[in-house]
Amino acid sequence: MRANVRRLFRALLLIVLAGLLLAGCSNRLTRDQFERIQPGMTRAEVEALLGPPHRSYQGILTWTANHERTVITVVLDDQGRVDSKSADGL
């Protein structure tokens, strides 16, 4: 009886861990998120939509998903506001 409880506990633990791993891989970027990014938005406003960028260099912010097949790029102006945006793979 005790061995059955242990086996059941291990099986449940594996299911929970697998679910957590899959949830962590669900980094998704959507067309809706991209469309909500508007000129003049601050970096903080964009990050509220997309989370922190995966790359950031000299005012160019990049988010990737789907093994880097989906990319959203935002270019900030000198005041740190959205100047332009682009998307691939949405």
C-alpha positions as CSV (number, residue, x, y, z in Angstrom):
1,M,0.0,0.0,0.0
2,R,2.8,2.4,0.9
3,A,4.6,1.7,-2.4
4,N,1.4,2.6,-4.3
5,V,1.1,5.9,-2.5
6,R,4.8,6.7,-3.3
7,R,4.2,5.8,-7.0
8,L,1.1,8.0,-7.1
9,F,2.9,10.9,-5.4
10,R,5.9,10.6,-7.9
11,A,3.5,10.5,-10.9
12,L,1.6,13.5,-9.7
13,L,4.9,15.4,-9.0
14,L,6.1,14.6,-12.6
15,I,2.8,15.8,-14.0
16,V,3.0,19.1,-12.1
17,L,6.7,19.7,-13.1
18,A,5.9,19.0,-16.7
19,G,3.1,21.4,-16.6
20,L,5.3,24.1,-15.0
21,L,7.9,23.6,-17.7
22,L,5.4,23.8,-20.5
23,A,3.9,27.0,-19.0
24,G,7.4,28.5,-18.9
25,C,7.7,27.8,-22.6
26,S,4.5,29.7,-23.5
27,N,6.3,32.9,-24.3
28,R,4.0,34.3,-26.9
29,L,3.8,37.5,-28.8
30,T,0.5,38.3,-30.5
31,R,-0.8,40.6,-33.2
32,D,-3.0,42.2,-30.6
33,Q,-0.1,43.2,-28.4
34,F,1.8,44.6,-31.5
35,E,-1.3,46.7,-32.5
36,R,-1.6,48.1,-29.0
37,I,1.9,49.7,-29.2
38,Q,1.4,53.3,-30.3
39,P,3.8,56.1,-31.2
40,G,4.6,58.2,-28.2
41,M,4.3,55.4,-25.7
42,T,7.0,55.2,-23.1
43,R,9.3,52.2,-22.6
44,A,7.5,51.4,-19.4
45,E,4.1,51.3,-21.2
46,V,5.5,49.0,-23.9
47,E,7.1,46.7,-21.2
48,A,3.7,46.6,-19.4
49,L,2.3,45.0,-22.6
50,L,5.2,42.7,-23.6
51,G,7.3,42.3,-20.5
52,P,11.0,43.2,-20.5
53,P,12.7,43.1,-23.9
54,H,15.0,40.1,-24.7
55,R,17.5,42.6,-26.2
56,S,18.0,46.3,-25.8
57,Y,20.6,48.4,-27.5
58,Q,20.7,52.1,-28.1
59,G,16.9,52.6,-28.0
60,I,16.1,49.5,-30.1
61,L,14.1,47.0,-28.0
62,T,13.5,43.5,-29.3
63,W,11.2,40.7,-28.1
64,T,11.3,37.2,-29.5
65,A,9.2,34.1,-29.2
66,N,8.7,30.8,-31.0
67,H,12.4,30.0,-31.1
68,E,13.0,33.5,-32.5
69,R,10.7,33.1,-35.5
70,T,8.4,35.7,-34.0
71,V,10.0,39.1,-33.4
72,I,8.7,42.5,-32.3
73,T,11.1,45.4,-32.5
74,V,10.4,48.9,-31.1
75,V,12.6,51.9,-31.7
76,L,12.6,54.7,-29.1
77,D,13.2,58.3,-29.8
78,D,15.6,60.6,-27.8
79,Q,12.9,61.1,-25.1
80,G,12.5,57.3,-24.7
81,R,9.1,57.1,-26.5
82,V,8.0,54.8,-29.3
83,D,9.2,56.2,-32.7
84,S,8.5,53.1,-34.8
85,K,7.7,49.4,-34.5
86,S,8.0,46.3,-36.7
87,A,7.0,42.7,-36.4
88,D,7.9,39.5,-38.2
89,G,6.2,36.1,-37.8
90,L,2.9,37.3,-36.2
